[in-house]
Amino acid sequence: MPEGPRLGDIRRRVRKALAEREPRRIPDGAADRRAAVTLVLSDRVAESVDSEEPAALFVRRARMEGDPWSGHMALPGGREDPEDPDLLETARREACEETGLWLARGDFLGRLDDIHPRSRHLPSIAVTPFVAWHRGEPRLVLNQELDGYVWIPVSSLDDPELRSTLHLAEPVVREFPAIAHEGDVIWGLTLAIVENFLDALRAVRF
């Protein structure tokens, strides 16, 4: 099914919005490792409340011992491989390995700010987020690192009614801003990427 004119216009405006900003880049050597993740947008998912509005893909990481993001809602992605020619290729490879989605380099609309989590509970890793638009019907095949996924309409990510607070009791009592969506909670690094994406799209209306 061909892409409608409204969706085509949204995709072009998202690409333009990302191109008009200079993403913050963490220089090589500032972290022990590098990684890349992808905020995948699609207009072909049943969860979208509006067939002419894209939805964003979030994955639920499987609970694995030693994984600091075990059980968290996240974006498809992972660590840079020595064979990857660049971080965009890392993002493409990881998205395919984790979800079965094959994204061409031309499907990527832009890059968001690099993030370097600074916590003694997390590894020293610089994360580069990309935004991509998947034009076909998304048929996900999750690998063993994931145990679920959800598509959330982009407009819902900025819905005040979905904004919440996550309370953690260990190792000390802390509170974190979050997005609560049908039992799933998006917070931490993933929420920071979402906020960066929304900041870039303030001029784009869906």
BAVEXMI-137992 format. One record per residue (C-alpha): residue number from 1; residue in three letters; x negated, y negated, z. Coordinates in steps of 0.1 Angstrom, whole numbers, plus 5000, padded with zeros to 4 digits. Example, Ala and Ser with C-alpha at 12.3 -4.5 7.8 and 13.67 -1.06 7.14 Angstrom:
<recs>
REC     k     r     px     py     pz
REC     1   ALA   4877   5045   5078
REC     2   SER   4863   5011   5071
</recs>
This chain:
<recs>
REC     k     r     px     py     pz
REC     1   MET   5000   5000   5000
REC     2   PRO   4985   4967   4990
REC     3   GLU   4977   4940   5016
REC     4   GLY   5004   4914   5018
REC     5   PRO   4996   4877   5012
REC     6   ARG   5000   4867   5048
REC     7   LEU   4977   4895   5060
REC     8   GLY   4952   4886   5033
REC     9   ASP   4953   4850   5045
REC    10   ILE   4948   4860   5081
REC    11   ARG   4918   4881   5072
REC    12   ARG   4902   4853   5052
REC    13   ARG   4908   4828   5081
REC    14   VAL   4893   4851   5106
REC    15   ARG   4862   4855   5085
REC    16   LYS   4860   4817   5080
REC    17   ALA   4865   4811   5118
REC    18   LEU   4836   4835   5126
REC    19   ALA   4814   4820   5099
REC    20   GLU   4818   4785   5112
REC    21   ARG   4802   4793   5146
REC    22   GLU   4767   4802   5154
REC    23   PRO   4768   4833   5177
REC    24   ARG   4745   4833   5207
REC    25   ARG   4716   4858   5200
REC    26   ILE   4695   4875   5226
REC    27   PRO   4659   4878   5214
REC    28   ASP   4642   4911   5210
REC    29   GLY   4623   4920   5241
REC    30   ALA   4648   4903   5265
REC    31   ALA   4664   4937   5272
REC    32   ASP   4650   4973   5272
REC    33   ARG   4675   4985   5246
REC    34   ARG   4699   4971   5221
REC    35   ALA   4734   4983   5212
REC    36   ALA   4763   4972   5189
REC    37   VAL   4801   4975   5192
REC    38   THR   4829   4967   5168
REC    39   LEU   4862   4950   5174
REC    40   VAL   4882   4968   5147
REC    41   LEU   4913   4950   5134
REC    42   SER   4940   4968   5114
REC    43   ASP   4975   4960   5100
REC    44   ARG   4986   4996   5096
REC    45   VAL   4994   5007   5131
REC    46   ALA   5027   5015   5146
REC    47   GLU   5018   4998   5179
REC    48   SER   5017   4964   5162
REC    49   VAL   5050   4946   5170
REC    50   ASP   5047   4927   5137
REC    51   SER   5038   4944   5105
REC    52   GLU   5021   4912   5094
REC    53   GLU   4999   4909   5124
REC    54   PRO   4967   4928   5129
REC    55   ALA   4961   4949   5160
REC    56   ALA   4928   4955   5178
REC    57   LEU   4914   4990   5186
REC    58   PHE   4903   4998   5221
REC    59   VAL   4889   5032   5231
REC    60   ARG   4889   5049   5265
REC    61   ARG   4856   5064   5274
REC    62   ALA   4855   5099   5288
REC    63   ARG   4845   5104   5324
REC    64   MET   4809   5115   5323
REC    65   GLU   4783   5116   5351
REC    66   GLY   4756   5090   5347
REC    67   ASP   4776   5068   5323
REC    68   PRO   4780   5034   5339
REC    69   TRP   4811   5028   5317
REC    70   SER   4827   5061   5324
REC    71   GLY   4865   5060   5321
REC    72   HIS   4865   5023   5310
REC    73   MET   4884   5008   5281
REC    74   ALA   4858   4997   5255
REC    75   LEU   4851   4990   5219
REC    76   PRO   4836   5017   5196
REC    77   GLY   4799   5014   5197
REC    78   GLY   4766   5025   5212
REC    79   ARG   4729   5022   5213
REC    80   GLU   4707   5013   5184
REC    81   ASP   4689   5042   5167
REC    82   PRO   4654   5038   5154
REC    83   GLU   4666   5048   5120
REC    84   ASP   4692   5020   5118
REC    85   PRO   4680   4992   5095
REC    86   ASP   4699   4966   5115
REC    87   LEU   4725   4963   5142
REC    88   LEU   4754   4961   5117
REC    89   GLU   4744   4996   5107
REC    90   THR   4744   5006   5143
REC    91   ALA   4779   4993   5146
REC    92   ARG   4791   5012   5115
REC    93   ARG   4774   5044   5125
REC    94   GLU   4788   5044   5160
REC    95   ALA   4823   5035   5149
REC    96   CYS   4823   5065   5125
REC    97   GLU   4807   5089   5150
REC    98   GLU   4831   5080   5178
REC    99   THR   4864   5074   5160
REC   100   GLY   4860   5088   5125
REC   101   LEU   4866   5054   5110
REC   102   TRP   4843   5047   5081
REC   103   LEU   4838   5009   5077
REC   104   ALA   4820   4995   5047
REC   105   ARG   4796   4966   5053
REC   106   GLY   4820   4944   5034
REC   107   ASP   4847   4952   5060
REC   108   PHE   4828   4933   5087
REC   109   LEU   4841   4897   5091
REC   110   GLY   4815   4883   5114
REC   111   ARG   4795   4885   5146
REC   112   LEU   4802   4874   5181
REC   113   ASP   4779   4863   5210
REC   114   ASP   4753   4888   5222
REC   115   ILE   4759   4899   5258
REC   116   HIS   4732   4910   5283
REC   117   PRO   4749   4925   5314
REC   118   ARG   4728   4916   5344
REC   119   SER   4735   4940   5372
REC   120   ARG   4714   4965   5390
REC   121   HIS   4742   4990   5384
REC   122   LEU   4738   4987   5346
REC   123   PRO   4710   4995   5322
REC   124   SER   4690   4966   5307
REC   125   ILE   4707   4965   5273
REC   126   ALA   4717   4937   5249
REC   127   VAL   4750   4943   5232
REC   128   THR   4759   4927   5198
REC   129   PRO   4796   4927   5190
REC   130   PHE   4809   4926   5154
REC   131   VAL   4844   4921   5141
REC   132   ALA   4857   4943   5112
REC   133   TRP   4890   4947   5093
REC   134   HIS   4900   4982   5084
REC   135   ARG   4923   4980   5054
REC   136   GLY   4935   5016   5051
REC   137   GLU   4957   5036   5074
REC   138   PRO   4935   5043   5105
REC   139   ARG   4933   5080   5111
REC   140   LEU   4912   5084   5143
REC   141   VAL   4893   5115   5152
REC   142   LEU   4877   5109   5186
REC   143   ASN   4844   5126   5196
REC   144   GLN   4836   5140   5230
REC   145   GLU   4826   5106   5243
REC   146   LEU   4862   5093   5242
REC   147   ASP   4894   5106   5256
REC   148   GLY   4919   5081   5242
REC   149   TYR   4926   5049   5224
REC   150   VAL   4952   5021   5220
REC   151   TRP   4960   4995   5194
REC   152   ILE   4969   4961   5209
REC   153   PRO   4984   4933   5187
REC   154   VAL   4959   4904   5186
REC   155   SER   4985   4879   5199
REC   156   SER   4991   4901   5230
REC   157   LEU   4954   4897   5240
REC   158   ASP   4961   4861   5247
REC   159   ASP   4995   4867   5264
REC   160   PRO   4995   4852   5299
REC   161   GLU   5019   4879   5310
REC   162   LEU   4993   4906   5303
REC   163   ARG   4966   4889   5323
REC   164   SER   4958   4905   5356
REC   165   THR   4932   4910   5383
REC   166   LEU   4913   4942   5388
REC   167   HIS   4904   4950   5424
REC   168   LEU   4873   4972   5431
REC   169   ALA   4865   4984   5466
REC   170   GLU   4830   4999   5460
REC   171   PRO   4802   4992   5466
REC   172   VAL   4819   4960   5480
REC   173   VAL   4853   4945   5475
REC   174   ARG   4854   4925   5443
REC   175   GLU   4880   4910   5419
REC   176   PHE   4877   4907   5382
REC   177   PRO   4899   4891   5355
REC   178   ALA   4916   4917   5333
REC   179   ILE   4942   4925   5306
REC   180   ALA   4967   4951   5317
REC   181   HIS   4984   4969   5288
REC   182   GLU   5007   4999   5294
REC   183   GLY   4985   5014   5321
REC   184   ASP   4952   5006   5305
REC   185   VAL   4929   4978   5319
REC   186   ILE   4905   4958   5298
REC   187   TRP   4879   4940   5319
REC   188   GLY   4841   4934   5323
REC   189   LEU   4820   4934   5292
REC   190   THR   4849   4943   5269
REC   191   LEU   4870   4915   5282
REC   192   ALA   4841   4890   5277
REC   193   ILE   4839   4901   5241
REC   194   VAL   4877   4897   5237
REC   195   GLU   4875   4862   5252
REC   196   ASN   4847   4852   5228
REC   197   PHE   4868   4865   5199
REC   198   LEU   4899   4846   5210
REC   199   ASP   4878   4814   5215
REC   200   ALA   4867   4817   5178
REC   201   LEU   4903   4821   5167
REC   202   ARG   4919   4792   5184
REC   203   ALA   4927   4776   5150
REC   204   VAL   4941   4809   5135
REC   205   ARG   4978   4815   5141
REC   206   PHE   4994   4849   5137
</recs>
